[in-house]
C-alpha cells in the first residue's frame, strides 16, 4: 500500500517515527509531507532515512517530478495526518489550504485519517471539537502533556493509528456492524489465593484474530486472561477463570464467537487464603472437578460459533476435531497440531473444518492465518 503521512507542528512528532517504522515493517511504501511548523520540531532527513523517500516540504516541492502536492495526493492509498494540530484540524474543516499538507487534503480522493495532538484546552475548545466530529479522527489519549498539563490531548499511540489506518483501507461491507467476540489466553483456576493451575497458551492467536476482524471492519471484543497491546477501539475484557470467560460471553451476545482460548478441562477445589506447607505435609493432593464446557453450554445460542482444538495425536486429531464440531454444534473448528507448533510460537498451521469441507492453512505467521479464518467465516 502507498501510505502518505502528513506531519504538523507538535511535540508528538516523535511518535510519527515509530508509526512509519510499523508501515515499513508491514511492507508498505511510505512518503511524508511536512508543514513549515513541523520542520521546527524535526528535520526532514529523519523521515527520509526511515522511508528512503524524499520528504515533500515547501522548499523541496518540484513540478519537474512527482515531488508535488498533486502527485502525492494521487499516489496515496491513505493519507494519515499524525500529529494533527488543532490549527490543522480547524483549517481542514473549513477548507483552508495555506500549506502543502492541506492542499493534499483537498486534492486527494484517498481516505484521510487525522490523529489529533493538542493541549487539553485547545482540544476541548468547541471549535476543535466540532472539527473532530466533522473529520475522520482517531481519538486522542489522556495523560501527562508536554506542556505540563494533565488531560486529554495526547496523540494516539502509533500501534493504534497503524491498526485504524489498516481498517480504513481494508474494511469490508460484510463485517460492518457485525459483533465478533474472540477469546484468548488460558483460563486460570485457583487452588488458593496465591496458587493456580493453567496452561501454556500465549494468547497470540486470539490477539491476531482480534486485529484481523477489527481491520476487516467488525466490532471486536477480546476476552482474555493475558495483556494485549491493541487499540482502545477493540474492547478488551480481562478474565481469569473459565466461568469468567463464560459469563463475559453471555453478556456480550455476539454475532460470531471465536473460541481461541485454552480452557482448563478440570479445576481444583478452591481454598480461601493461602495453604500452609507446614499444615499440608510432604504431599499436596489436589481434588479436581470437571470444569464448565463453554462451547457445549452455548450450543443452543443463535450465533456463529468457531472452536479451536489443539492436539498432539496426529493420527486421531482430525477425528477428534470433527467429533467436537458435531457434539458442540459448531459452525467451524480450527485444528492446531502441537507437534508442529507448540504454545507461544509466532507461526501456526491450521486445518479449518466445517461440516462439509476442510481447508489446510499451511505454516505461516499467526497474523496471516487470522485473515484466512476471517475470509472463510464469510461463507459459513
NUBARO-610741 format. One record per residue (C-alpha): x negated, y, z negated; residue in three letters. Coordinates in nm, 2 decimals, always signed. Layout:
BEGIN
<r X="X" Y="Y" Z="Z" res="ala"/>
...
This chain:
BEGIN
<r X="+0.00" Y="+0.00" Z="+0.00" res="unk"/>
<r X="-0.10" Y="+0.36" Z="+0.06" res="unk"/>
<r X="-0.09" Y="+0.53" Z="-0.28" res="unk"/>
<r X="-0.12" Y="+0.91" Z="-0.29" res="unk"/>
<r X="-0.19" Y="+1.07" Z="-0.63" res="unk"/>
<r X="-0.13" Y="+1.44" Z="-0.69" res="unk"/>
<r X="-0.32" Y="+1.59" Z="-0.98" res="unk"/>
<r X="-0.22" Y="+1.92" Z="-1.16" res="unk"/>
<r X="-0.39" Y="+2.12" Z="-1.43" res="unk"/>
<r X="-0.35" Y="+1.93" Z="-1.76" res="unk"/>
<r X="-0.58" Y="+1.77" Z="-2.01" res="unk"/>
<r X="-0.41" Y="+1.44" Z="-1.94" res="unk"/>
<r X="-0.60" Y="+1.43" Z="-1.62" res="unk"/>
<r X="-0.85" Y="+1.18" Z="-1.77" res="unk"/>
<r X="-0.57" Y="+0.92" Z="-1.77" res="unk"/>
<r X="-0.54" Y="+0.95" Z="-1.39" res="unk"/>
<r X="-0.88" Y="+0.79" Z="-1.36" res="unk"/>
<r X="-0.75" Y="+0.47" Z="-1.52" res="unk"/>
<r X="-0.44" Y="+0.49" Z="-1.31" res="unk"/>
<r X="-0.65" Y="+0.50" Z="-0.99" res="unk"/>
<r X="-0.85" Y="+0.20" Z="-1.12" res="unk"/>
<r X="-0.53" Y="+0.00" Z="-1.16" res="unk"/>
<r X="-0.43" Y="+0.06" Z="-0.80" res="unk"/>
<r X="-0.77" Y="-0.01" Z="-0.66" res="unk"/>
<r X="-0.79" Y="-0.33" Z="-0.85" res="unk"/>
<r X="-0.45" Y="-0.42" Z="-0.71" res="unk"/>
<r X="-0.59" Y="-0.39" Z="-0.36" res="unk"/>
<r X="-0.42" Y="-0.06" Z="-0.27" res="unk"/>
<r X="-0.56" Y="+0.23" Z="-0.07" res="unk"/>
<r X="-0.57" Y="+0.54" Z="-0.28" res="unk"/>
<r X="-0.61" Y="+0.91" Z="-0.19" res="unk"/>
<r X="-0.59" Y="+1.21" Z="-0.42" res="unk"/>
<r X="-0.48" Y="+1.57" Z="-0.37" res="unk"/>
<r X="-0.57" Y="+1.83" Z="-0.64" res="unk"/>
<r X="-0.43" Y="+2.17" Z="-0.73" res="unk"/>
<r X="-0.68" Y="+2.46" Z="-0.80" res="unk"/>
<r X="-0.58" Y="+2.43" Z="-1.17" res="unk"/>
<r X="-0.67" Y="+2.07" Z="-1.17" res="unk"/>
<r X="-1.02" Y="+2.15" Z="-1.05" res="unk"/>
<r X="-1.08" Y="+2.34" Z="-1.37" res="unk"/>
<r X="-1.05" Y="+2.02" Z="-1.57" res="unk"/>
<r X="-1.23" Y="+1.77" Z="-1.34" res="unk"/>
<r X="-1.44" Y="+1.77" Z="-1.02" res="unk"/>
<r X="-1.31" Y="+1.61" Z="-0.70" res="unk"/>
<r X="-1.63" Y="+1.40" Z="-0.70" res="unk"/>
<r X="-1.50" Y="+1.18" Z="-0.98" res="unk"/>
<r X="-1.19" Y="+1.09" Z="-0.78" res="unk"/>
<r X="-1.39" Y="+1.04" Z="-0.46" res="unk"/>
<r X="-1.61" Y="+0.79" Z="-0.64" res="unk"/>
<r X="-1.31" Y="+0.60" Z="-0.77" res="unk"/>
<r X="-1.12" Y="+0.59" Z="-0.45" res="unk"/>
<r X="-1.40" Y="+0.60" Z="-0.19" res="unk"/>
<r X="-1.19" Y="+0.86" Z="-0.01" res="unk"/>
<r X="-1.23" Y="+1.24" Z="+0.04" res="unk"/>
<r X="-1.01" Y="+1.44" Z="-0.20" res="unk"/>
<r X="-0.78" Y="+1.70" Z="-0.05" res="unk"/>
<r X="-0.81" Y="+2.04" Z="-0.20" res="unk"/>
<r X="-0.77" Y="+2.40" Z="-0.08" res="unk"/>
<r X="-1.14" Y="+2.40" Z="+0.00" res="unk"/>
<r X="-1.15" Y="+2.07" Z="+0.19" res="unk"/>
<r X="-0.83" Y="+2.09" Z="+0.40" res="unk"/>
<r X="-0.90" Y="+2.04" Z="+0.77" res="unk"/>
<r X="-0.69" Y="+2.02" Z="+1.08" res="unk"/>
<r X="-0.96" Y="+1.85" Z="+1.28" res="unk"/>
<r X="-0.90" Y="+1.53" Z="+1.10" res="unk"/>
<r X="-0.64" Y="+1.37" Z="+0.86" res="unk"/>
<r X="-0.75" Y="+1.57" Z="+0.56" res="unk"/>
<r X="-0.45" Y="+1.80" Z="+0.55" res="unk"/>
<r X="-0.11" Y="+1.81" Z="+0.37" res="unk"/>
<r X="+0.10" Y="+1.69" Z="+0.67" res="unk"/>
<r X="-0.11" Y="+1.38" Z="+0.75" res="unk"/>
<r X="-0.13" Y="+1.30" Z="+0.38" res="unk"/>
<r X="+0.24" Y="+1.33" Z="+0.35" res="unk"/>
<r X="+0.29" Y="+1.09" Z="+0.64" res="unk"/>
<r X="+0.03" Y="+0.84" Z="+0.52" res="unk"/>
<r X="+0.17" Y="+0.78" Z="+0.18" res="unk"/>
<r X="+0.39" Y="+0.49" Z="+0.08" res="unk"/>
<r X="+0.45" Y="+0.66" Z="-0.25" res="unk"/>
<r X="+0.34" Y="+1.00" Z="-0.39" res="unk"/>
<r X="+0.27" Y="+0.99" Z="-0.77" res="unk"/>
<r X="+0.21" Y="+1.33" Z="-0.94" res="unk"/>
<r X="+0.02" Y="+1.25" Z="-1.26" res="unk"/>
<r X="-0.02" Y="+1.45" Z="-1.46" res="unk"/>
<r X="+0.27" Y="+1.68" Z="-1.35" res="unk"/>
<r X="+0.26" Y="+2.01" Z="-1.54" res="unk"/>
<r X="+0.57" Y="+2.20" Z="-1.64" res="unk"/>
<r X="+0.48" Y="+2.46" Z="-1.39" res="unk"/>
<r X="+0.47" Y="+2.20" Z="-1.11" res="unk"/>
<r X="+0.79" Y="+2.03" Z="-1.22" res="unk"/>
<r X="+0.98" Y="+2.36" Z="-1.22" res="unk"/>
<r X="+0.83" Y="+2.47" Z="-0.88" res="unk"/>
<r X="+0.92" Y="+2.14" Z="-0.72" res="unk"/>
<r X="+1.28" Y="+2.16" Z="-0.84" res="unk"/>
<r X="+1.31" Y="+2.50" Z="-0.67" res="unk"/>
<r X="+1.13" Y="+2.41" Z="-0.35" res="unk"/>
<r X="+0.83" Y="+2.64" Z="-0.42" res="unk"/>
<r X="+0.53" Y="+2.52" Z="-0.22" res="unk"/>
<r X="+0.24" Y="+2.75" Z="-0.30" res="unk"/>
<r X="-0.03" Y="+2.48" Z="-0.31" res="unk"/>
<r X="-0.12" Y="+2.17" Z="-0.11" res="unk"/>
<r X="+0.03" Y="+1.93" Z="-0.36" res="unk"/>
<r X="+0.38" Y="+2.10" Z="-0.35" res="unk"/>
<r X="+0.36" Y="+2.13" Z="+0.03" res="unk"/>
<r X="+0.31" Y="+1.75" Z="+0.05" res="unk"/>
<r X="+0.60" Y="+1.70" Z="-0.19" res="unk"/>
<r X="+0.83" Y="+1.89" Z="+0.06" res="unk"/>
<r X="+0.68" Y="+1.72" Z="+0.36" res="unk"/>
<r X="+0.67" Y="+1.35" Z="+0.26" res="unk"/>
<r X="+0.95" Y="+1.10" Z="+0.32" res="unk"/>
<r X="+0.79" Y="+0.86" Z="+0.07" res="unk"/>
<r X="+0.94" Y="+0.81" Z="-0.28" res="unk"/>
<r X="+0.79" Y="+1.07" Z="-0.53" res="unk"/>
<r X="+0.73" Y="+0.99" Z="-0.89" res="unk"/>
<r X="+0.64" Y="+1.26" Z="-1.15" res="unk"/>
<r X="+0.46" Y="+1.18" Z="-1.47" res="unk"/>
<r X="+0.51" Y="+1.50" Z="-1.69" res="unk"/>
<r X="+0.25" Y="+1.63" Z="-1.93" res="unk"/>
<r X="+0.31" Y="+1.94" Z="-2.13" res="unk"/>
<r X="+0.32" Y="+2.10" Z="-2.48" res="unk"/>
<r X="+0.63" Y="+1.99" Z="-2.67" res="unk"/>
<r X="+0.80" Y="+2.33" Z="-2.65" res="unk"/>
<r X="+0.73" Y="+2.36" Z="-2.28" res="unk"/>
<r X="+0.85" Y="+2.00" Z="-2.22" res="unk"/>
<r X="+1.17" Y="+2.06" Z="-2.41" res="unk"/>
<r X="+1.24" Y="+2.40" Z="-2.26" res="unk"/>
<r X="+1.58" Y="+2.40" Z="-2.09" res="unk"/>
<r X="+1.43" Y="+2.49" Z="-1.76" res="unk"/>
<r X="+1.18" Y="+2.20" Z="-1.77" res="unk"/>
<r X="+1.44" Y="+1.96" Z="-1.90" res="unk"/>
<r X="+1.67" Y="+2.05" Z="-1.60" res="unk"/>
<r X="+1.37" Y="+1.98" Z="-1.37" res="unk"/>
<r X="+1.30" Y="+1.64" Z="-1.54" res="unk"/>
<r X="+1.66" Y="+1.54" Z="-1.49" res="unk"/>
<r X="+1.66" Y="+1.65" Z="-1.13" res="unk"/>
<r X="+1.33" Y="+1.49" Z="-1.03" res="unk"/>
<r X="+1.23" Y="+1.12" Z="-1.04" res="unk"/>
<r X="+1.03" Y="+1.13" Z="-1.36" res="unk"/>
<r X="+0.88" Y="+0.88" Z="-1.60" res="unk"/>
<r X="+0.95" Y="+1.00" Z="-1.95" res="unk"/>
<r X="+0.66" Y="+1.14" Z="-2.15" res="unk"/>
<r X="+0.54" Y="+0.98" Z="-2.47" res="unk"/>
<r X="+0.54" Y="+1.13" Z="-2.82" res="unk"/>
<r X="+0.23" Y="+1.17" Z="-3.04" res="unk"/>
<r X="-0.06" Y="+1.40" Z="-3.12" res="unk"/>
<r X="-0.11" Y="+1.65" Z="-2.83" res="unk"/>
<r X="-0.44" Y="+1.81" Z="-2.72" res="unk"/>
<r X="-0.32" Y="+2.15" Z="-2.84" res="unk"/>
<r X="-0.29" Y="+2.02" Z="-3.20" res="unk"/>
<r X="+0.09" Y="+1.99" Z="-3.20" res="unk"/>
<r X="+0.27" Y="+1.67" Z="-3.26" res="unk"/>
<r X="+0.57" Y="+1.57" Z="-3.05" res="unk"/>
<r X="+0.69" Y="+1.46" Z="-2.70" res="unk"/>
<r X="+0.49" Y="+1.57" Z="-2.40" res="unk"/>
<r X="+0.20" Y="+1.31" Z="-2.37" res="unk"/>
<r X="+0.18" Y="+1.18" Z="-2.02" res="unk"/>
<r X="+0.30" Y="+0.81" Z="-1.99" res="unk"/>
<r X="+0.02" Y="+0.56" Z="-2.02" res="unk"/>
<r X="-0.15" Y="+0.45" Z="-1.69" res="unk"/>
<r X="-0.01" Y="+0.10" Z="-1.71" res="unk"/>
<r X="+0.35" Y="+0.24" Z="-1.75" res="unk"/>
<r X="+0.31" Y="+0.47" Z="-1.44" res="unk"/>
<r X="+0.15" Y="+0.18" Z="-1.24" res="unk"/>
<r X="+0.44" Y="-0.06" Z="-1.31" res="unk"/>
<r X="+0.70" Y="+0.21" Z="-1.24" res="unk"/>
<r X="+0.53" Y="+0.30" Z="-0.91" res="unk"/>
<r X="+0.53" Y="-0.07" Z="-0.81" res="unk"/>
<r X="+0.90" Y="-0.08" Z="-0.90" res="unk"/>
<r X="+0.97" Y="+0.23" Z="-0.68" res="unk"/>
<r X="+0.81" Y="+0.06" Z="-0.38" res="unk"/>
<r X="+0.93" Y="-0.30" Z="-0.43" res="unk"/>
<r X="+1.28" Y="-0.28" Z="-0.59" res="unk"/>
<r X="+1.55" Y="-0.48" Z="-0.41" res="unk"/>
<r X="+1.92" Y="-0.43" Z="-0.39" res="unk"/>
<r X="+1.99" Y="-0.78" Z="-0.52" res="unk"/>
<r X="+1.83" Y="-0.71" Z="-0.86" res="unk"/>
<r X="+1.99" Y="-0.37" Z="-0.91" res="unk"/>
<r X="+2.19" Y="-0.37" Z="-1.24" res="unk"/>
<r X="+2.11" Y="-0.74" Z="-1.30" res="unk"/>
<r X="+2.02" Y="-0.80" Z="-1.66" res="unk"/>
<r X="+1.74" Y="-1.05" Z="-1.70" res="unk"/>
<r X="+1.60" Y="-1.19" Z="-2.02" res="unk"/>
<r X="+1.26" Y="-1.36" Z="-2.03" res="unk"/>
<r X="+1.14" Y="-1.54" Z="-2.34" res="unk"/>
<r X="+0.76" Y="-1.57" Z="-2.40" res="unk"/>
<r X="+0.51" Y="-1.70" Z="-2.65" res="unk"/>
<r X="+0.56" Y="-1.98" Z="-2.90" res="unk"/>
<r X="+0.81" Y="-2.00" Z="-3.19" res="unk"/>
<r X="+0.66" Y="-1.97" Z="-3.54" res="unk"/>
<r X="+0.82" Y="-2.19" Z="-3.80" res="unk"/>
<r X="+0.73" Y="-2.10" Z="-4.16" res="unk"/>
<r X="+0.60" Y="-2.35" Z="-4.41" res="unk"/>
<r X="+0.59" Y="-2.08" Z="-4.68" res="unk"/>
<r X="+0.54" Y="-1.71" Z="-4.67" res="unk"/>
<r X="+0.17" Y="-1.74" Z="-4.57" res="unk"/>
<r X="+0.16" Y="-2.05" Z="-4.36" res="unk"/>
<r X="+0.34" Y="-2.18" Z="-4.04" res="unk"/>
<r X="+0.34" Y="-2.43" Z="-3.76" res="unk"/>
<r X="+0.34" Y="-2.31" Z="-3.40" res="unk"/>
<r X="+0.18" Y="-2.40" Z="-3.06" res="unk"/>
<r X="-0.09" Y="-2.26" Z="-2.82" res="unk"/>
<r X="+0.15" Y="-2.07" Z="-2.59" res="unk"/>
<r X="-0.02" Y="-1.74" Z="-2.50" res="unk"/>
<r X="+0.29" Y="-1.57" Z="-2.36" res="unk"/>
<r X="+0.11" Y="-1.48" Z="-2.04" res="unk"/>
<r X="+0.36" Y="-1.65" Z="-1.81" res="unk"/>
<r X="+0.65" Y="-1.47" Z="-1.98" res="unk"/>
<r X="+0.48" Y="-1.14" Z="-1.95" res="unk"/>
<r X="+0.40" Y="-1.19" Z="-1.58" res="unk"/>
<r X="+0.77" Y="-1.28" Z="-1.52" res="unk"/>
<r X="+0.89" Y="-0.96" Z="-1.71" res="unk"/>
<r X="+0.66" Y="-0.75" Z="-1.49" res="unk"/>
<r X="+0.78" Y="-0.92" Z="-1.17" res="unk"/>
<r X="+1.15" Y="-0.89" Z="-1.25" res="unk"/>
<r X="+1.10" Y="-0.52" Z="-1.35" res="unk"/>
<r X="+0.91" Y="-0.44" Z="-1.03" res="unk"/>
<r X="+1.18" Y="-0.60" Z="-0.82" res="unk"/>
<r X="+1.44" Y="-0.37" Z="-0.98" res="unk"/>
<r X="+1.60" Y="-0.58" Z="-1.26" res="unk"/>
<r X="+1.70" Y="-0.45" Z="-1.61" res="unk"/>
<r X="+1.45" Y="-0.66" Z="-1.81" res="unk"/>
<r X="+1.44" Y="-0.76" Z="-2.18" res="unk"/>
<r X="+1.14" Y="-0.96" Z="-2.30" res="unk"/>
<r X="+1.19" Y="-1.16" Z="-2.62" res="unk"/>
<r X="+0.86" Y="-1.28" Z="-2.76" res="unk"/>
<r X="+0.65" Y="-1.37" Z="-3.06" res="unk"/>
<r X="+0.35" Y="-1.21" Z="-2.90" res="unk"/>
<r X="+0.24" Y="-0.84" Z="-2.84" res="unk"/>
<r X="+0.26" Y="-0.73" Z="-2.48" res="unk"/>
<r X="+0.12" Y="-0.41" Z="-2.31" res="unk"/>
<r X="+0.42" Y="-0.32" Z="-2.09" res="unk"/>
<r X="+0.62" Y="-0.01" Z="-2.00" res="unk"/>
<r X="+0.88" Y="+0.11" Z="-2.25" res="unk"/>
<r X="+1.13" Y="+0.07" Z="-1.96" res="unk"/>
<r X="+1.11" Y="-0.30" Z="-2.03" res="unk"/>
<r X="+1.29" Y="-0.37" Z="-2.35" res="unk"/>
<r X="+1.09" Y="-0.58" Z="-2.60" res="unk"/>
<r X="+1.23" Y="-0.78" Z="-2.89" res="unk"/>
<r X="+0.98" Y="-0.92" Z="-3.14" res="unk"/>
<r X="+1.09" Y="-1.25" Z="-3.28" res="unk"/>
<r X="+0.94" Y="-1.53" Z="-3.50" res="unk"/>
<r X="+1.14" Y="-1.85" Z="-3.52" res="unk"/>
<r X="+1.35" Y="-2.05" Z="-3.27" res="unk"/>
<r X="+1.66" Y="-1.92" Z="-3.44" res="unk"/>
<r X="+1.54" Y="-1.56" Z="-3.39" res="unk"/>
<r X="+1.50" Y="-1.63" Z="-3.02" res="unk"/>
<r X="+1.85" Y="-1.79" Z="-3.00" res="unk"/>
<r X="+2.02" Y="-1.50" Z="-3.19" res="unk"/>
<r X="+1.84" Y="-1.24" Z="-2.97" res="unk"/>
<r X="+1.96" Y="-1.41" Z="-2.65" res="unk"/>
<r X="+2.32" Y="-1.43" Z="-2.77" res="unk"/>
<r X="+2.32" Y="-1.06" Z="-2.85" res="unk"/>
<r X="+2.18" Y="-0.96" Z="-2.51" res="unk"/>
<r X="+2.42" Y="-1.17" Z="-2.29" res="unk"/>
<r X="+2.22" Y="-1.16" Z="-1.96" res="unk"/>
<r X="+2.29" Y="-1.24" Z="-1.60" res="unk"/>
<r X="+1.97" Y="-1.45" Z="-1.59" res="unk"/>
<r X="+1.78" Y="-1.62" Z="-1.87" res="unk"/>
<r X="+1.42" Y="-1.73" Z="-1.80" res="unk"/>
<r X="+1.32" Y="-1.95" Z="-2.09" res="unk"/>
<r X="+0.94" Y="-1.94" Z="-2.06" res="unk"/>
<r X="+0.88" Y="-1.95" Z="-2.44" res="unk"/>
<r X="+0.74" Y="-2.27" Z="-2.60" res="unk"/>
<r X="+0.99" Y="-2.35" Z="-2.88" res="unk"/>
<r X="+0.88" Y="-2.59" Z="-3.15" res="unk"/>
<r X="+1.08" Y="-2.92" Z="-3.14" res="unk"/>
<r X="+1.06" Y="-2.95" Z="-3.52" res="unk"/>
<r X="+1.03" Y="-2.71" Z="-3.81" res="unk"/>
<r X="+0.91" Y="-2.76" Z="-4.16" res="unk"/>
<r X="+1.12" Y="-2.73" Z="-4.48" res="unk"/>
<r X="+1.06" Y="-2.37" Z="-4.59" res="unk"/>
<r X="+0.94" Y="-2.29" Z="-4.94" res="unk"/>
<r X="+0.96" Y="-1.93" Z="-5.05" res="unk"/>
<r X="+0.64" Y="-1.77" Z="-5.18" res="unk"/>
<r X="+0.31" Y="-1.95" Z="-5.15" res="unk"/>
<r X="+0.24" Y="-2.32" Z="-5.21" res="unk"/>
<r X="-0.04" Y="-2.36" Z="-5.45" res="unk"/>
<r X="-0.30" Y="-2.62" Z="-5.37" res="unk"/>
<r X="-0.35" Y="-2.68" Z="-5.74" res="unk"/>
<r X="+0.01" Y="-2.79" Z="-5.77" res="unk"/>
<r X="+0.01" Y="-2.99" Z="-5.44" res="unk"/>
<r X="-0.30" Y="-3.20" Z="-5.49" res="unk"/>
<r X="-0.52" Y="-3.36" Z="-5.22" res="unk"/>
<r X="-0.25" Y="-3.41" Z="-4.97" res="unk"/>
<r X="+0.02" Y="-3.18" Z="-4.84" res="unk"/>
<r X="+0.32" Y="-3.37" Z="-4.69" res="unk"/>
<r X="+0.55" Y="-3.16" Z="-4.47" res="unk"/>
<r X="+0.91" Y="-3.25" Z="-4.43" res="unk"/>
<r X="+1.01" Y="-3.17" Z="-4.07" res="unk"/>
<r X="+1.35" Y="-3.14" Z="-3.93" res="unk"/>
<r X="+1.48" Y="-3.11" Z="-3.57" res="unk"/>
<r X="+1.48" Y="-2.75" Z="-3.45" res="unk"/>
<r X="+1.75" Y="-2.58" Z="-3.26" res="unk"/>
<r X="+1.75" Y="-2.67" Z="-2.89" res="unk"/>
<r X="+1.82" Y="-2.33" Z="-2.75" res="unk"/>
<r X="+1.90" Y="-2.42" Z="-2.39" res="unk"/>
<r X="+2.12" Y="-2.71" Z="-2.49" res="unk"/>
<r X="+2.32" Y="-2.48" Z="-2.71" res="unk"/>
<r X="+2.36" Y="-2.23" Z="-2.43" res="unk"/>
<r X="+2.46" Y="-2.49" Z="-2.16" res="unk"/>
<r X="+2.82" Y="-2.37" Z="-2.15" res="unk"/>
<r X="+2.73" Y="-2.00" Z="-2.12" res="unk"/>
<r X="+2.82" Y="-1.85" Z="-1.78" res="unk"/>
<r X="+2.48" Y="-1.71" Z="-1.68" res="unk"/>
<r X="+2.20" Y="-1.84" Z="-1.47" res="unk"/>
<r X="+1.95" Y="-2.04" Z="-1.68" res="unk"/>
<r X="+1.59" Y="-2.14" Z="-1.59" res="unk"/>
<r X="+1.38" Y="-2.36" Z="-1.82" res="unk"/>
<r X="+1.01" Y="-2.42" Z="-1.83" res="unk"/>
<r X="+0.87" Y="-2.76" Z="-1.91" res="unk"/>
<r X="+0.50" Y="-2.82" Z="-2.00" res="unk"/>
<r X="+0.39" Y="-3.19" Z="-1.96" res="unk"/>
<r X="+0.06" Y="-3.38" Z="-1.98" res="unk"/>
<r X="+0.21" Y="-3.71" Z="-1.85" res="unk"/>
<r X="+0.16" Y="-3.66" Z="-1.47" res="unk"/>
<r X="+0.32" Y="-4.00" Z="-1.39" res="unk"/>
<r X="+0.65" Y="-3.92" Z="-1.56" res="unk"/>
<r X="+0.65" Y="-3.54" Z="-1.57" res="unk"/>
<r X="+0.88" Y="-3.49" Z="-1.27" res="unk"/>
<r X="+1.14" Y="-3.74" Z="-1.41" res="unk"/>
<r X="+1.13" Y="-3.57" Z="-1.75" res="unk"/>
<r X="+1.19" Y="-3.23" Z="-1.58" res="unk"/>
<r X="+1.48" Y="-3.35" Z="-1.37" res="unk"/>
<r X="+1.64" Y="-3.51" Z="-1.67" res="unk"/>
<r X="+1.61" Y="-3.19" Z="-1.87" res="unk"/>
<r X="+1.76" Y="-2.99" Z="-1.57" res="unk"/>
<r X="+2.07" Y="-3.21" Z="-1.58" res="unk"/>
<r X="+2.10" Y="-3.26" Z="-1.96" res="unk"/>
<r X="+2.09" Y="-2.89" Z="-2.03" res="unk"/>
<r X="+2.29" Y="-2.78" Z="-1.73" res="unk"/>
<r X="+2.01" Y="-2.56" Z="-1.60" res="unk"/>
<r X="+2.01" Y="-2.39" Z="-1.26" res="unk"/>
<r X="+1.64" Y="-2.44" Z="-1.22" res="unk"/>
<r X="+1.34" Y="-2.57" Z="-1.41" res="unk"/>
<r X="+0.97" Y="-2.49" Z="-1.37" res="unk"/>
<r X="+0.74" Y="-2.78" Z="-1.43" res="unk"/>
<r X="+0.39" Y="-2.70" Z="-1.56" res="unk"/>
<r X="+0.13" Y="-2.98" Z="-1.57" res="unk"/>
<r X="-0.10" Y="-2.90" Z="-1.86" res="unk"/>
<r X="-0.36" Y="-3.14" Z="-1.72" res="unk"/>
<r X="-0.43" Y="-2.88" Z="-1.45" res="unk"/>
<r X="-0.39" Y="-2.55" Z="-1.65" res="unk"/>
<r X="-0.39" Y="-2.55" Z="-2.03" res="unk"/>
<r X="-0.22" Y="-2.29" Z="-2.25" res="unk"/>
<r X="-0.38" Y="-1.95" Z="-2.23" res="unk"/>
<r X="-0.51" Y="-1.98" Z="-1.87" res="unk"/>
<r X="-0.46" Y="-1.69" Z="-1.62" res="unk"/>
<r X="-0.36" Y="-1.92" Z="-1.34" res="unk"/>
<r X="-0.09" Y="-2.18" Z="-1.30" res="unk"/>
<r X="+0.06" Y="-2.44" Z="-1.07" res="unk"/>
<r X="+0.44" Y="-2.47" Z="-1.09" res="unk"/>
<r X="+0.69" Y="-2.72" Z="-0.94" res="unk"/>
<r X="+1.01" Y="-2.52" Z="-0.91" res="unk"/>
<r X="+1.30" Y="-2.77" Z="-0.93" res="unk"/>
<r X="+1.68" Y="-2.73" Z="-0.87" res="unk"/>
<r X="+1.95" Y="-2.99" Z="-0.84" res="unk"/>
<r X="+1.90" Y="-3.03" Z="-0.47" res="unk"/>
<r X="+1.53" Y="-2.93" Z="-0.40" res="unk"/>
<r X="+1.19" Y="-2.88" Z="-0.54" res="unk"/>
<r X="+0.91" Y="-2.65" Z="-0.43" res="unk"/>
<r X="+0.54" Y="-2.66" Z="-0.53" res="unk"/>
<r X="+0.38" Y="-2.32" Z="-0.60" res="unk"/>
<r X="+0.01" Y="-2.41" Z="-0.57" res="unk"/>
<r X="-0.26" Y="-2.29" Z="-0.81" res="unk"/>
<r X="-0.28" Y="-1.91" Z="-0.83" res="unk"/>
<r X="-0.26" Y="-1.62" Z="-1.07" res="unk"/>
<r X="+0.05" Y="-1.62" Z="-1.30" res="unk"/>
<r X="+0.15" Y="-1.28" Z="-1.17" res="unk"/>
<r X="+0.17" Y="-1.43" Z="-0.81" res="unk"/>
<r X="+0.36" Y="-1.73" Z="-0.94" res="unk"/>
<r X="+0.61" Y="-1.50" Z="-1.12" res="unk"/>
<r X="+0.70" Y="-1.32" Z="-0.79" res="unk"/>
<r X="+0.77" Y="-1.66" Z="-0.63" res="unk"/>
<r X="+1.00" Y="-1.75" Z="-0.91" res="unk"/>
<r X="+1.19" Y="-1.42" Z="-0.87" res="unk"/>
<r X="+1.23" Y="-1.48" Z="-0.50" res="unk"/>
<r X="+1.36" Y="-1.83" Z="-0.55" res="unk"/>
<r X="+1.62" Y="-1.72" Z="-0.80" res="unk"/>
<r X="+1.79" Y="-1.51" Z="-0.54" res="unk"/>
<r X="+1.91" Y="-1.83" Z="-0.38" res="unk"/>
<r X="+2.04" Y="-2.03" Z="-0.67" res="unk"/>
